[in-house]
Amino acid sequence: MTSTLNYAQPLTFPNGAQLKHRIGLAALTNLQSPEKGKISEEEMRWMRMRAEGGCSIIITAATYITPSGQGFPGQIGISSDEQLPGLTAAADMMRANNAMGIVQLIHGGIRCPEAITGMQPVGPSDDSETGARALTLAEIDTIKSQFLDGAKRAQKAGFDGVEVHGAHNYLLAQFLSPIHNQRTDQYGGSIEKRAQLLLEITAEIRDACGPDFVVGVRLSPEHHGVILDETVAVYKMIIEQGVADFIDISMWDVFKEPADEKFQGKSLLSYFTDVDRGNIKLGVAGKLYNAQDIAKSIELGADFVLLGRGAIFNHDFASQALENPDFQMVERPVSREYLEKEGLSAPFINYIASAWPEYLTNP
Ligand SMILES: Cc1cc2nc3c(=O)[nH]c(=O)nc-3n(C[C@H](O)[C@H](O)[C@H](O)COP(=O)(O)O)c2cc1C
């Protein structure tokens, strides 16, 4: 029988690519690939269980486009052909499970500790807190081509597309931020200029990889100096320029009001759903812990949802929600042993234990 649940319906992206339904996996950095950014057995198992658990789109953990853009130990990379076999196996696995496979491309900018990269961090402008220095225009050109090479490598590996990480205060979000970006050249000043790098990278990927390759952009609307109405302006620029098939808004809570009092009185989500986005699809992430909230997100105007913690704690959240409209994520805290059964290995469990000890009975 065909399901009538709104999130069970297929979704067609502007380029014709299809999602089998509306529930996917958000990018989740998990520290499980310590060997030169090559996807490990552990990282593969983590992703495979989510693909087999029904996710219609799998976005990889943030994947560095150059070793100097690595922000976490055990992070996966797409900066060298050495990483291609693991990437190819991951893309094959996603296709075999009828899940759209997307690589999230990142440069961490000022958030790349020298202890990891062996290099002084770089960003839009000098930053006394992290010791980062401002990129030259020639270096910005190099980073643009590294994003492009990353996208081409993802395509070669057989992924359906990429998501350009413009969120969470990593390099492209640092360029968007009036606090981090003090440049006076074409990449600094007005929001149009601060968004230039993100837009150029996205457009170049679209041109180089062709219309069949899915291109997405992730934005986060607040915090780290990011201003909501500027994020909405960037969202509109992406829509107007038609450089992406989807925009993924990382909200940390899909139903919240904006943090900034100036914008309160309506939901954060409505700032995005109120904009005419034509055929470009809107994905959202943030505290979607049960099937009813997913249905509500779609009702409120999102096209699809991306699970973070829901899919950490229940690898088959998507399949369960498709079966049962009252499905709820497992109650926390859970044990380490439970997380191992859900496909997390020790580095990921330790990461969760240090960031959210309250999620574990034995952190
Ligand atoms: C452990 C962990 C790792 C994350 N790693 C990434 C990442 O690599 N890239 C990214 O864009 N967001 C990352 N996020 C944010 C998630 O993609 C998601 O937007 C956020 O967790 C909110 O969704 P949730 O409430 O369903 O967890 C991470 C979140 C968590 C909890």
The ligand as an ORCA input file, in Angstrom:
! r2SCAN-3c Opt
* xyz 0 1
  C      28.334     14.631     16.602
  C      27.895     15.672     15.632
  C      28.688     15.932     14.507
  C      28.292     16.902     13.566
  N      29.041     17.098     12.434
  C      28.609     17.944     11.473
  C      29.295     18.060     10.235
  O      30.286     17.364      9.957
  N      28.814     18.949      9.342
  C      27.699     19.702      9.572
  O      27.301     20.499      8.722
  N      27.005     19.579     10.720
  C      27.422     18.716     11.660
  N      26.673     18.540     12.794
  C      25.349     19.172     12.878
  C      24.269     18.179     12.382
  O      24.426     17.924     10.999
  C      22.835     18.698     12.635
  O      22.605     19.835     11.862
  C      22.629     19.018     14.101
  O      23.076     17.957     14.908
  C      21.163     19.281     14.397
  O      20.398     18.135     14.122
  P      19.886     17.163     15.319
  O      19.198     18.045     16.298
  O      18.987     16.196     14.587
  O      21.086     16.520     15.913
  C      27.082     17.613     13.766
  C      26.302     17.346     14.906
  C      26.680     16.380     15.809
  C      25.773     16.075     16.955
*
